[in-house]
Amino acid sequence: MPPKLERPAPPYQQIANEIRTRIANGDLQAGDLVPSVRSLMRDYGVAIATAQKALSALRAEGYIKPERGRPPASPR
């Protein structure tokens, strides 16, 4: 059987993982704003779709929630 190749996670997963880690470590707490789509695009050098997908994954998993009147989502 040939060895399996280890491949890096897609960029959106890497970004989401980093934000999850920041939440778990207490760097981001309930009420804190997570980075915006534009910030993620600039900081990670990714396309808007990648940044949006990272935040969408975190929302779907319940790590962050959007709030009315606040531009980006905040950790739960």
HTML snippet that shows the backbone in 3Dmol.js (N, CA, C, O; Angstrom):
<script src="https://3Dmol.org/build/3Dmol-min.js"></script>
<div id="view" style="width:600px;height:400px;position:relative"></div>
<script>
const pdb = `
ATOM      1  N   MET A   1       0.855  -1.169   0.000  1.00  0.00           N
ATOM      2  CA  MET A   1       0.000   0.000   0.000  1.00  0.00           C
ATOM      3  C   MET A   1       0.907   1.241   0.000  1.00  0.00           C
ATOM      4  O   MET A   1       1.816   1.338   0.825  1.00  0.00           O
ATOM      5  N   PRO A   2       0.667   2.192  -0.922  1.00  0.00           N
ATOM      6  CA  PRO A   2       1.506   3.401  -0.988  1.00  0.00           C
ATOM      7  C   PRO A   2       1.248   4.308   0.218  1.00  0.00           C
ATOM      8  O   PRO A   2       0.147   4.312   0.768  1.00  0.00           O
ATOM      9  N   PRO A   3       2.257   5.071   0.626  1.00  0.00           N
ATOM     10  CA  PRO A   3       2.060   5.985   1.757  1.00  0.00           C
ATOM     11  C   PRO A   3       1.063   7.085   1.394  1.00  0.00           C
ATOM     12  O   PRO A   3       0.944   7.479   0.234  1.00  0.00           O
ATOM     13  N   LYS A   4       0.351   7.570   2.414  1.00  0.00           N
ATOM     14  CA  LYS A   4      -0.608   8.649   2.188  1.00  0.00           C
ATOM     15  C   LYS A   4       0.105   9.984   2.259  1.00  0.00           C
ATOM     16  O   LYS A   4       0.988  10.191   3.092  1.00  0.00           O
ATOM     17  N   LEU A   5      -0.285  10.873   1.386  1.00  0.00           N
ATOM     18  CA  LEU A   5       0.273  12.218   1.388  1.00  0.00           C
ATOM     19  C   LEU A   5      -0.448  13.070   2.425  1.00  0.00           C
ATOM     20  O   LEU A   5      -1.671  13.012   2.552  1.00  0.00           O
ATOM     21  N   GLU A   6       0.311  13.847   3.151  1.00  0.00           N
ATOM     22  CA  GLU A   6      -0.302  14.792   4.070  1.00  0.00           C
ATOM     23  C   GLU A   6      -0.395  16.128   3.356  1.00  0.00           C
ATOM     24  O   GLU A   6       0.601  16.671   2.878  1.00  0.00           O
ATOM     25  N   ARG A   7      -1.589  16.632   3.298  1.00  0.00           N
ATOM     26  CA  ARG A   7      -1.815  17.899   2.604  1.00  0.00           C
ATOM     27  C   ARG A   7      -2.300  18.929   3.615  1.00  0.00           C
ATOM     28  O   ARG A   7      -3.031  18.602   4.550  1.00  0.00           O
ATOM     29  N   PRO A   8      -1.888  20.166   3.417  1.00  0.00           N
ATOM     30  CA  PRO A   8      -2.365  21.203   4.340  1.00  0.00           C
ATOM     31  C   PRO A   8      -3.866  21.421   4.161  1.00  0.00           C
ATOM     32  O   PRO A   8      -4.430  21.190   3.092  1.00  0.00           O
ATOM     33  N   ALA A   9      -4.480  21.867   5.230  1.00  0.00           N
ATOM     34  CA  ALA A   9      -5.912  22.179   5.179  1.00  0.00           C
ATOM     35  C   ALA A   9      -6.132  23.349   4.232  1.00  0.00           C
ATOM     36  O   ALA A   9      -5.231  24.166   4.045  1.00  0.00           O
ATOM     37  N   PRO A  10      -7.320  23.444   3.630  1.00  0.00           N
ATOM     38  CA  PRO A  10      -7.629  24.592   2.781  1.00  0.00           C
ATOM     39  C   PRO A  10      -7.474  25.897   3.573  1.00  0.00           C
ATOM     40  O   PRO A  10      -7.637  25.899   4.794  1.00  0.00           O
ATOM     41  N   PRO A  11      -7.167  26.986   2.899  1.00  0.00           N
ATOM     42  CA  PRO A  11      -6.951  28.261   3.595  1.00  0.00           C
ATOM     43  C   PRO A  11      -8.095  28.681   4.513  1.00  0.00           C
ATOM     44  O   PRO A  11      -7.840  29.177   5.611  1.00  0.00           O
ATOM     45  N   TYR A  12      -9.346  28.495   4.097  1.00  0.00           N
ATOM     46  CA  TYR A  12     -10.452  28.919   4.952  1.00  0.00           C
ATOM     47  C   TYR A  12     -10.455  28.131   6.262  1.00  0.00           C
ATOM     48  O   TYR A  12     -10.786  28.679   7.314  1.00  0.00           O
ATOM     49  N   GLN A  13     -10.088  26.846   6.205  1.00  0.00           N
ATOM     50  CA  GLN A  13     -10.033  26.036   7.418  1.00  0.00           C
ATOM     51  C   GLN A  13      -8.880  26.473   8.320  1.00  0.00           C
ATOM     52  O   GLN A  13      -9.009  26.466   9.544  1.00  0.00           O
ATOM     53  N   GLN A  14      -7.765  26.849   7.721  1.00  0.00           N
ATOM     54  CA  GLN A  14      -6.630  27.321   8.505  1.00  0.00           C
ATOM     55  C   GLN A  14      -6.999  28.602   9.258  1.00  0.00           C
ATOM     56  O   GLN A  14      -6.657  28.763  10.430  1.00  0.00           O
ATOM     57  N   ILE A  15      -7.698  29.508   8.576  1.00  0.00           N
ATOM     58  CA  ILE A  15      -8.121  30.765   9.209  1.00  0.00           C
ATOM     59  C   ILE A  15      -9.114  30.466  10.330  1.00  0.00           C
ATOM     60  O   ILE A  15      -8.982  30.987  11.437  1.00  0.00           O
ATOM     61  N   ALA A  16     -10.111  29.624  10.039  1.00  0.00           N
ATOM     62  CA  ALA A  16     -11.116  29.274  11.044  1.00  0.00           C
ATOM     63  C   ALA A  16     -10.458  28.591  12.242  1.00  0.00           C
ATOM     64  O   ALA A  16     -10.832  28.853  13.385  1.00  0.00           O
ATOM     65  N   ASN A  17      -9.489  27.722  11.991  1.00  0.00           N
ATOM     66  CA  ASN A  17      -8.788  27.042  13.087  1.00  0.00           C
ATOM     67  C   ASN A  17      -8.050  28.041  13.969  1.00  0.00           C
ATOM     68  O   ASN A  17      -8.046  27.904  15.193  1.00  0.00           O
ATOM     69  N   GLU A  18      -7.432  29.032  13.362  1.00  0.00           N
ATOM     70  CA  GLU A  18      -6.717  30.027  14.150  1.00  0.00           C
ATOM     71  C   GLU A  18      -7.680  30.833  15.024  1.00  0.00           C
ATOM     72  O   GLU A  18      -7.373  31.121  16.181  1.00  0.00           O
ATOM     73  N   ILE A  19      -8.825  31.193  14.485  1.00  0.00           N
ATOM     74  CA  ILE A  19      -9.812  31.946  15.269  1.00  0.00           C
ATOM     75  C   ILE A  19     -10.377  31.058  16.383  1.00  0.00           C
ATOM     76  O   ILE A  19     -10.587  31.536  17.498  1.00  0.00           O
ATOM     77  N   ARG A  20     -10.628  29.767  16.097  1.00  0.00           N
ATOM     78  CA  ARG A  20     -11.089  28.842  17.140  1.00  0.00           C
ATOM     79  C   ARG A  20     -10.066  28.774  18.276  1.00  0.00           C
ATOM     80  O   ARG A  20     -10.429  28.790  19.452  1.00  0.00           O
ATOM     81  N   THR A  21      -8.798  28.700  17.915  1.00  0.00           N
ATOM     82  CA  THR A  21      -7.730  28.639  18.915  1.00  0.00           C
ATOM     83  C   THR A  21      -7.710  29.905  19.754  1.00  0.00           C
ATOM     84  O   THR A  21      -7.545  29.839  20.972  1.00  0.00           O
ATOM     85  N   ARG A  22      -7.877  31.064  19.114  1.00  0.00           N
ATOM     86  CA  ARG A  22      -7.905  32.333  19.856  1.00  0.00           C
ATOM     87  C   ARG A  22      -9.080  32.379  20.826  1.00  0.00           C
ATOM     88  O   ARG A  22      -8.959  32.927  21.921  1.00  0.00           O
ATOM     89  N   ILE A  23     -10.208  31.809  20.434  1.00  0.00           N
ATOM     90  CA  ILE A  23     -11.373  31.747  21.326  1.00  0.00           C
ATOM     91  C   ILE A  23     -11.077  30.791  22.486  1.00  0.00           C
ATOM     92  O   ILE A  23     -11.336  31.119  23.643  1.00  0.00           O
ATOM     93  N   ALA A  24     -10.537  29.614  22.175  1.00  0.00           N
ATOM     94  CA  ALA A  24     -10.236  28.620  23.207  1.00  0.00           C
ATOM     95  C   ALA A  24      -9.195  29.126  24.207  1.00  0.00           C
ATOM     96  O   ALA A  24      -9.278  28.816  25.395  1.00  0.00           O
ATOM     97  N   ASN A  25      -8.221  29.898  23.734  1.00  0.00           N
ATOM     98  CA  ASN A  25      -7.164  30.428  24.602  1.00  0.00           C
ATOM     99  C   ASN A  25      -7.626  31.635  25.406  1.00  0.00           C
ATOM    100  O   ASN A  25      -6.918  32.087  26.307  1.00  0.00           O
ATOM    101  N   GLY A  26      -8.807  32.163  25.090  1.00  0.00           N
ATOM    102  CA  GLY A  26      -9.299  33.335  25.805  1.00  0.00           C
ATOM    103  C   GLY A  26      -8.846  34.648  25.201  1.00  0.00           C
ATOM    104  O   GLY A  26      -9.151  35.714  25.736  1.00  0.00           O
ATOM    105  N   ASP A  27      -8.111  34.586  24.076  1.00  0.00           N
ATOM    106  CA  ASP A  27      -7.707  35.820  23.399  1.00  0.00           C
ATOM    107  C   ASP A  27      -8.928  36.556  22.857  1.00  0.00           C
ATOM    108  O   ASP A  27      -8.950  37.786  22.809  1.00  0.00           O
ATOM    109  N   LEU A  28      -9.937  35.800  22.452  1.00  0.00           N
ATOM    110  CA  LEU A  28     -11.219  36.364  22.022  1.00  0.00           C
ATOM    111  C   LEU A  28     -12.275  35.825  22.972  1.00  0.00           C
ATOM    112  O   LEU A  28     -12.391  34.615  23.165  1.00  0.00           O
ATOM    113  N   GLN A  29     -13.044  36.729  23.560  1.00  0.00           N
ATOM    114  CA  GLN A  29     -14.087  36.320  24.498  1.00  0.00           C
ATOM    115  C   GLN A  29     -15.434  36.815  24.021  1.00  0.00           C
ATOM    116  O   GLN A  29     -15.522  37.621  23.095  1.00  0.00           O
ATOM    117  N   ALA A  30     -16.470  36.332  24.652  1.00  0.00           N
ATOM    118  CA  ALA A  30     -17.827  36.741  24.295  1.00  0.00           C
ATOM    119  C   ALA A  30     -17.913  38.262  24.293  1.00  0.00           C
ATOM    120  O   ALA A  30     -17.498  38.925  25.244  1.00  0.00           O
ATOM    121  N   GLY A  31     -18.457  38.796  23.215  1.00  0.00           N
ATOM    122  CA  GLY A  31     -18.592  40.242  23.076  1.00  0.00           C
ATOM    123  C   GLY A  31     -17.456  40.879  22.291  1.00  0.00           C
ATOM    124  O   GLY A  31     -17.618  41.981  21.767  1.00  0.00           O
ATOM    125  N   ASP A  32     -16.302  40.208  22.196  1.00  0.00           N
ATOM    126  CA  ASP A  32     -15.197  40.731  21.391  1.00  0.00           C
ATOM    127  C   ASP A  32     -15.533  40.553  19.914  1.00  0.00           C
ATOM    128  O   ASP A  32     -16.226  39.611  19.530  1.00  0.00           O
ATOM    129  N   LEU A  33     -15.041  41.456  19.107  1.00  0.00           N
ATOM    130  CA  LEU A  33     -15.248  41.329  17.667  1.00  0.00           C
ATOM    131  C   LEU A  33     -14.158  40.459  17.065  1.00  0.00           C
ATOM    132  O   LEU A  33     -12.976  40.605  17.380  1.00  0.00           O
ATOM    133  N   VAL A  34     -14.577  39.554  16.194  1.00  0.00           N
ATOM    134  CA  VAL A  34     -13.592  38.776  15.440  1.00  0.00           C
ATOM    135  C   VAL A  34     -13.165  39.630  14.248  1.00  0.00           C
ATOM    136  O   VAL A  34     -13.857  40.588  13.904  1.00  0.00           O
ATOM    137  N   PRO A  35     -12.055  39.307  13.621  1.00  0.00           N
ATOM    138  CA  PRO A  35     -11.619  40.094  12.473  1.00  0.00           C
ATOM    139  C   PRO A  35     -12.685  40.111  11.364  1.00  0.00           C
ATOM    140  O   PRO A  35     -13.392  39.128  11.144  1.00  0.00           O
ATOM    141  N   SER A  36     -12.775  41.232  10.692  1.00  0.00           N
ATOM    142  CA  SER A  36     -13.737  41.372   9.590  1.00  0.00           C
ATOM    143  C   SER A  36     -13.242  40.622   8.363  1.00  0.00           C
ATOM    144  O   SER A  36     -12.087  40.204   8.293  1.00  0.00           O
ATOM    145  N   VAL A  37     -14.136  40.462   7.402  1.00  0.00           N
ATOM    146  CA  VAL A  37     -13.767  39.824   6.131  1.00  0.00           C
ATOM    147  C   VAL A  37     -12.613  40.585   5.500  1.00  0.00           C
ATOM    148  O   VAL A  37     -11.650  39.979   5.031  1.00  0.00           O
ATOM    149  N   ARG A  38     -12.703  41.904   5.486  1.00  0.00           N
ATOM    150  CA  ARG A  38     -11.631  42.705   4.884  1.00  0.00           C
ATOM    151  C   ARG A  38     -10.312  42.536   5.621  1.00  0.00           C
ATOM    152  O   ARG A  38      -9.254  42.472   4.994  1.00  0.00           O
ATOM    153  N   SER A  39     -10.365  42.463   6.949  1.00  0.00           N
ATOM    154  CA  SER A  39      -9.148  42.252   7.732  1.00  0.00           C
ATOM    155  C   SER A  39      -8.535  40.896   7.416  1.00  0.00           C
ATOM    156  O   SER A  39      -7.321  40.785   7.250  1.00  0.00           O
ATOM    157  N   LEU A  40      -9.369  39.869   7.334  1.00  0.00           N
ATOM    158  CA  LEU A  40      -8.860  38.539   7.010  1.00  0.00           C
ATOM    159  C   LEU A  40      -8.233  38.521   5.623  1.00  0.00           C
ATOM    160  O   LEU A  40      -7.189  37.904   5.415  1.00  0.00           O
ATOM    161  N   MET A  41      -8.872  39.198   4.680  1.00  0.00           N
ATOM    162  CA  MET A  41      -8.324  39.272   3.315  1.00  0.00           C
ATOM    163  C   MET A  41      -6.939  39.899   3.337  1.00  0.00           C
ATOM    164  O   MET A  41      -6.005  39.385   2.720  1.00  0.00           O
ATOM    165  N   ARG A  42      -6.811  41.005   4.047  1.00  0.00           N
ATOM    166  CA  ARG A  42      -5.539  41.733   4.103  1.00  0.00           C
ATOM    167  C   ARG A  42      -4.475  40.940   4.864  1.00  0.00           C
ATOM    168  O   ARG A  42      -3.352  40.780   4.387  1.00  0.00           O
ATOM    169  N   ASP A  43      -4.839  40.446   6.052  1.00  0.00           N
ATOM    170  CA  ASP A  43      -3.866  39.779   6.915  1.00  0.00           C
ATOM    171  C   ASP A  43      -3.371  38.445   6.351  1.00  0.00           C
ATOM    172  O   ASP A  43      -2.196  38.107   6.493  1.00  0.00           O
ATOM    173  N   TYR A  44      -4.261  37.694   5.718  1.00  0.00           N
ATOM    174  CA  TYR A  44      -3.893  36.374   5.213  1.00  0.00           C
ATOM    175  C   TYR A  44      -3.634  36.351   3.704  1.00  0.00           C
ATOM    176  O   TYR A  44      -3.171  35.346   3.165  1.00  0.00           O
ATOM    177  N   GLY A  45      -3.928  37.444   3.038  1.00  0.00           N
ATOM    178  CA  GLY A  45      -3.711  37.493   1.593  1.00  0.00           C
ATOM    179  C   GLY A  45      -4.613  36.539   0.829  1.00  0.00           C
ATOM    180  O   GLY A  45      -4.181  35.885  -0.120  1.00  0.00           O
ATOM    181  N   VAL A  46      -5.885  36.466   1.255  1.00  0.00           N
ATOM    182  CA  VAL A  46      -6.837  35.552   0.615  1.00  0.00           C
ATOM    183  C   VAL A  46      -7.940  36.343  -0.082  1.00  0.00           C
ATOM    184  O   VAL A  46      -8.098  37.546   0.126  1.00  0.00           O
ATOM    185  N   ALA A  47      -8.684  35.643  -0.904  1.00  0.00           N
ATOM    186  CA  ALA A  47      -9.818  36.243  -1.609  1.00  0.00           C
ATOM    187  C   ALA A  47     -10.990  36.438  -0.656  1.00  0.00           C
ATOM    188  O   ALA A  47     -11.060  35.816   0.404  1.00  0.00           O
ATOM    189  N   ILE A  48     -11.902  37.308  -1.054  1.00  0.00           N
ATOM    190  CA  ILE A  48     -13.077  37.588  -0.227  1.00  0.00           C
ATOM    191  C   ILE A  48     -13.875  36.315   0.047  1.00  0.00           C
ATOM    192  O   ILE A  48     -14.370  36.121   1.158  1.00  0.00           O
ATOM    193  N   ALA A  49     -14.001  35.455  -0.949  1.00  0.00           N
ATOM    194  CA  ALA A  49     -14.769  34.217  -0.770  1.00  0.00           C
ATOM    195  C   ALA A  49     -14.141  33.327   0.298  1.00  0.00           C
ATOM    196  O   ALA A  49     -14.857  32.677   1.060  1.00  0.00           O
ATOM    197  N   THR A  50     -12.826  33.292   0.360  1.00  0.00           N
ATOM    198  CA  THR A  50     -12.127  32.476   1.366  1.00  0.00           C
ATOM    199  C   THR A  50     -12.376  33.033   2.762  1.00  0.00           C
ATOM    200  O   THR A  50     -12.666  32.277   3.689  1.00  0.00           O
ATOM    201  N   ALA A  51     -12.266  34.347   2.917  1.00  0.00           N
ATOM    202  CA  ALA A  51     -12.495  34.984   4.211  1.00  0.00           C
ATOM    203  C   ALA A  51     -13.941  34.780   4.660  1.00  0.00           C
ATOM    204  O   ALA A  51     -14.195  34.482   5.827  1.00  0.00           O
ATOM    205  N   GLN A  52     -14.882  34.940   3.739  1.00  0.00           N
ATOM    206  CA  GLN A  52     -16.294  34.749   4.066  1.00  0.00           C
ATOM    207  C   GLN A  52     -16.581  33.307   4.464  1.00  0.00           C
ATOM    208  O   GLN A  52     -17.364  33.051   5.378  1.00  0.00           O
ATOM    209  N   LYS A  53     -15.946  32.373   3.776  1.00  0.00           N
ATOM    210  CA  LYS A  53     -16.154  30.955   4.071  1.00  0.00           C
ATOM    211  C   LYS A  53     -15.635  30.610   5.460  1.00  0.00           C
ATOM    212  O   LYS A  53     -16.252  29.816   6.170  1.00  0.00           O
ATOM    213  N   ALA A  54     -14.513  31.195   5.854  1.00  0.00           N
ATOM    214  CA  ALA A  54     -13.963  30.951   7.192  1.00  0.00           C
ATOM    215  C   ALA A  54     -14.945  31.419   8.264  1.00  0.00           C
ATOM    216  O   ALA A  54     -15.222  30.690   9.216  1.00  0.00           O
ATOM    217  N   LEU A  55     -15.466  32.628   8.111  1.00  0.00           N
ATOM    218  CA  LEU A  55     -16.417  33.151   9.094  1.00  0.00           C
ATOM    219  C   LEU A  55     -17.742  32.384   9.055  1.00  0.00           C
ATOM    220  O   LEU A  55     -18.367  32.171  10.094  1.00  0.00           O
ATOM    221  N   SER A  56     -18.165  31.975   7.873  1.00  0.00           N
ATOM    222  CA  SER A  56     -19.405  31.194   7.749  1.00  0.00           C
ATOM    223  C   SER A  56     -19.267  29.847   8.466  1.00  0.00           C
ATOM    224  O   SER A  56     -20.206  29.387   9.115  1.00  0.00           O
ATOM    225  N   ALA A  57     -18.102  29.223   8.346  1.00  0.00           N
ATOM    226  CA  ALA A  57     -17.873  27.945   9.022  1.00  0.00           C
ATOM    227  C   ALA A  57     -17.952  28.125  10.538  1.00  0.00           C
ATOM    228  O   ALA A  57     -18.543  27.300  11.234  1.00  0.00           O
ATOM    229  N   LEU A  58     -17.358  29.201  11.042  1.00  0.00           N
ATOM    230  CA  LEU A  58     -17.392  29.464  12.484  1.00  0.00           C
ATOM    231  C   LEU A  58     -18.814  29.741  12.967  1.00  0.00           C
ATOM    232  O   LEU A  58     -19.202  29.303  14.050  1.00  0.00           O
ATOM    233  N   ARG A  59     -19.592  30.472  12.157  1.00  0.00           N
ATOM    234  CA  ARG A  59     -20.998  30.735  12.511  1.00  0.00           C
ATOM    235  C   ARG A  59     -21.785  29.426  12.536  1.00  0.00           C
ATOM    236  O   ARG A  59     -22.559  29.182  13.462  1.00  0.00           O
ATOM    237  N   ALA A  60     -21.588  28.590  11.522  1.00  0.00           N
ATOM    238  CA  ALA A  60     -22.329  27.332  11.428  1.00  0.00           C
ATOM    239  C   ALA A  60     -22.013  26.405  12.604  1.00  0.00           C
ATOM    240  O   ALA A  60     -22.862  25.618  13.022  1.00  0.00           O
ATOM    241  N   GLU A  61     -20.794  26.499  13.134  1.00  0.00           N
ATOM    242  CA  GLU A  61     -20.383  25.654  14.257  1.00  0.00           C
ATOM    243  C   GLU A  61     -20.734  26.273  15.607  1.00  0.00           C
ATOM    244  O   GLU A  61     -20.519  25.655  16.650  1.00  0.00           O
ATOM    245  N   GLY A  62     -21.273  27.490  15.592  1.00  0.00           N
ATOM    246  CA  GLY A  62     -21.671  28.140  16.827  1.00  0.00           C
ATOM    247  C   GLY A  62     -20.544  28.851  17.560  1.00  0.00           C
ATOM    248  O   GLY A  62     -20.717  29.250  18.712  1.00  0.00           O
ATOM    249  N   TYR A  63     -19.398  29.018  16.920  1.00  0.00           N
ATOM    250  CA  TYR A  63     -18.284  29.723  17.557  1.00  0.00           C
ATOM    251  C   TYR A  63     -18.503  31.229  17.593  1.00  0.00           C
ATOM    252  O   TYR A  63     -18.074  31.901  18.531  1.00  0.00           O
ATOM    253  N   ILE A  64     -19.160  31.749  16.587  1.00  0.00           N
ATOM    254  CA  ILE A  64     -19.433  33.179  16.530  1.00  0.00           C
ATOM    255  C   ILE A  64     -20.886  33.374  16.126  1.00  0.00           C
ATOM    256  O   ILE A  64     -21.520  32.479  15.567  1.00  0.00           O
ATOM    257  N   LYS A  65     -21.397  34.561  16.420  1.00  0.00           N
ATOM    258  CA  LYS A  65     -22.760  34.879  16.005  1.00  0.00           C
ATOM    259  C   LYS A  65     -22.792  36.331  15.549  1.00  0.00           C
ATOM    260  O   LYS A  65     -22.147  37.194  16.144  1.00  0.00           O
ATOM    261  N   PRO A  66     -23.549  36.590  14.488  1.00  0.00           N
ATOM    262  CA  PRO A  66     -23.674  37.973  14.025  1.00  0.00           C
ATOM    263  C   PRO A  66     -24.583  38.739  14.986  1.00  0.00           C
ATOM    264  O   PRO A  66     -25.498  38.172  15.582  1.00  0.00           O
ATOM    265  N   GLU A  67     -24.315  40.019  15.120  1.00  0.00           N
ATOM    266  CA  GLU A  67     -25.156  40.864  15.956  1.00  0.00           C
ATOM    267  C   GLU A  67     -25.585  42.079  15.155  1.00  0.00           C
ATOM    268  O   GLU A  67     -24.794  42.657  14.410  1.00  0.00           O
ATOM    269  N   ARG A  68     -26.843  42.462  15.316  1.00  0.00           N
ATOM    270  CA  ARG A  68     -27.340  43.639  14.616  1.00  0.00           C
ATOM    271  C   ARG A  68     -26.607  44.877  15.103  1.00  0.00           C
ATOM    272  O   ARG A  68     -26.358  45.050  16.296  1.00  0.00           O
ATOM    273  N   GLY A  69     -26.270  45.729  14.150  1.00  0.00           N
ATOM    274  CA  GLY A  69     -25.608  46.974  14.486  1.00  0.00           C
ATOM    275  C   GLY A  69     -24.117  46.850  14.678  1.00  0.00           C
ATOM    276  O   GLY A  69     -23.442  47.847  14.936  1.00  0.00           O
ATOM    277  N   ARG A  70     -23.590  45.651  14.559  1.00  0.00           N
ATOM    278  CA  ARG A  70     -22.150  45.434  14.676  1.00  0.00           C
ATOM    279  C   ARG A  70     -21.693  44.789  13.378  1.00  0.00           C
ATOM    280  O   ARG A  70     -22.273  43.793  12.946  1.00  0.00           O
ATOM    281  N   PRO A  71     -20.674  45.337  12.758  1.00  0.00           N
ATOM    282  CA  PRO A  71     -20.256  44.833  11.447  1.00  0.00           C
ATOM    283  C   PRO A  71     -19.840  43.363  11.444  1.00  0.00           C
ATOM    284  O   PRO A  71     -20.504  42.574  10.771  1.00  0.00           O
ATOM    285  N   PRO A  72     -18.783  42.936  12.153  1.00  0.00           N
ATOM    286  CA  PRO A  72     -18.424  41.517  12.117  1.00  0.00           C
ATOM    287  C   PRO A  72     -19.098  40.748  13.245  1.00  0.00           C
ATOM    288  O   PRO A  72     -19.771  41.327  14.098  1.00  0.00           O
ATOM    289  N   ALA A  73     -18.906  39.448  13.234  1.00  0.00           N
ATOM    290  CA  ALA A  73     -19.481  38.601  14.270  1.00  0.00           C
ATOM    291  C   ALA A  73     -18.626  38.643  15.526  1.00  0.00           C
ATOM    292  O   ALA A  73     -17.476  39.081  15.504  1.00  0.00           O
ATOM    293  N   SER A  74     -19.218  38.175  16.628  1.00  0.00           N
ATOM    294  CA  SER A  74     -18.466  38.114  17.884  1.00  0.00           C
ATOM    295  C   SER A  74     -18.523  36.697  18.418  1.00  0.00           C
ATOM    296  O   SER A  74     -19.467  35.966  18.118  1.00  0.00           O
ATOM    297  N   PRO A  75     -17.519  36.284  19.216  1.00  0.00           N
ATOM    298  CA  PRO A  75     -17.534  34.933  19.780  1.00  0.00           C
ATOM    299  C   PRO A  75     -18.690  34.764  20.736  1.00  0.00           C
ATOM    300  O   PRO A  75     -19.105  35.725  21.384  1.00  0.00           O
ATOM    301  N   ARG A  76     -19.208  33.575  20.834  1.00  0.00           N
ATOM    302  CA  ARG A  76     -20.311  33.288  21.747  1.00  0.00           C
ATOM    303  C   ARG A  76     -19.810  33.070  23.134  1.00  0.00           C
ATOM    304  O   ARG A  76     -20.599  32.815  24.043  1.00  0.00           O
TER     305      ARG A  76
END
`;
const viewer = $3Dmol.createViewer("view");
viewer.addModel(pdb, "pdb");
viewer.setStyle({}, {cartoon: {color: "spectrum"}});
viewer.zoomTo();
viewer.render();
</script>
